Amino acid sequence: MRLELRGVTKRFGSLTACDQISLTVEPGQIHSLLGENGAGKTTLMNVLFGLLHPDEGEILIDGVATKFSNSGEAVRRGIGMVHQHFMLVPVFSVAENVVLGFEPTKSLNRVDYKRATDDIRRVSREFNLEVDPDAIVEGLAVGIQQRVEILKALSHDAELLILDEPTAVLTPQEIDALMTIMRSLTDAGKSILFITHKLKEVKAVADVITVIRDGRVVGTAQPTDSEAHLASLMVGRDVELTVEKSPFAPGEDVFEVRDLVVRDDRGLIAVNGVSLNVRAGEIMALAGVQGNGQTELVEAIAGMRKVESGSITLHGRDITHATPRETLDAGLGHIPEDRQRDGLVMSMSVADNLVLNTPRRAPFAKNGSRNLAAVDESARRIVKEFDIRATSIREPLSSLSGGNQQKVIVARELSRPLEFLVASQPTRGLDVGSIEYVHRQMVKHRNEGNGALVVSSELDEVLALADRVAVMYSGKISGIVDPSTSRETIGLLMAGSIAEPAHD
């Protein structure tokens, strides 16, 4: 299939999300769409897949102008989409998920699952997508679930696959396997639109790269181009892609969790006997595929979740059962995983969000009354120091971009005296420019002799920031290793395939 987009434009009120975008995907080609978050990539793909309707422009398939009123029409024309968040029913089998909505029937309108299973086995063999059709989806590894999504598209005779941020929750080994699958698909004549903001993956697998920024195509590139060039196209300026750190010189332990047990919202054990320590002047990075207990661990540390057993100490002080306010007062900074739910009040101003953790302290309050002049003065200083892009310190936080919202949290935590910083997924959803900023601030905190625990599902981020790497799998620490450890070994630890001894 040859796909061509000509001048596609999509508006939401006064916002133009896609502005005159044109690109061509040839048969047997992996065409990567690279851009910052909010650049318009997903909106464009939703237009192509029939989930949104363009305001201007046209879509051509094999030279014929085409309009889709819904995603079903796109599927029937040979377009399949694998979403960033899988569209699978966990309690269904692989076969039931693959044929959902397109069920083959036999007599008495009964679903012909034998035919469906045979078709899945045939497509699996053809494209090296090894999946058991009878397996229940919720029991499959994330990488296998993604194969099921790809099988769904191929079983509907897709000639063009849209892969939207497909590696977000995969281990390094699963990413390598996906790249191999993508190549086998294009070798068979399929076309792939690969949407991502990860430069290494683009360079590894793309044939052609289109870069969009602020809803417009700003250039095309080749996979042989440098990461620095690709980053500058994405952001519109030069970006420092390496994290500069002073030599590792750890001091005494400042933070420790010992034999910690924590339950999740369902009452099941999510953190199962975790022990680790962090020293002054050290960043301990916690790696792992999302959903292995990292969220519950951080919430327990921050006083947001009850501890079943075990202990948490900060500079020798027991904070195991402290409230969120008590952990803040003890000198613990917290960058939460979900910034809008747990870190910000979107309707409040930038200035008010910058003092959310210290509203009752001098100079921001006196004798029970707020000192608005002090709040505003502090906000103006922090906005300038941390380069927060806001038209006014009094504008609501909801009007800021995601990257600048994250900067508000980072600035708020790092602009006050801290004993220790816990940062969970600190750059999730951020573009390379905002990532550069957040990393620089965290390393500055570490270089000043402070300790930090950084939780990230991005292995590149883990290896860039960490002085030591702890890997979490199924609620336990599967190993603590040096950041020079091979990606393959860390990937095996993330998958629970091996166990490594702790390294001090």
Beta strands, then each sheet from edge to edge (+ up, - down):
strand 1: 3-12
strand 2: 15-25
strand 3: 30-35
strand 4: 56-61
strand 5: 64-66
strand 6: 79-82
strand 7: 160-164
strand 8: 191-196
strand 9: 208-213
strand 10: 216-221
strand 11: 253-263
strand 12: 269-279
strand 13: 283-287
strand 14: 309-314
strand 15: 317-318
strand 16: 332-335
strand 17: 365-366
strand 18: 369-370
strand 19: 420-424
strand 20: 451-456
strand 21: 468-473
strand 22: 476-481
sheet 1: 2+ 1- 4+ 5-
sheet 2: 6+ 7+ 8+ 3+ 9+ 10-
sheet 3: 12+ 11- 14+ 15-
sheet 4: 16+ 19+ 20+ 13+ 21+ 22-
sheet 5: 17+ 18-
end
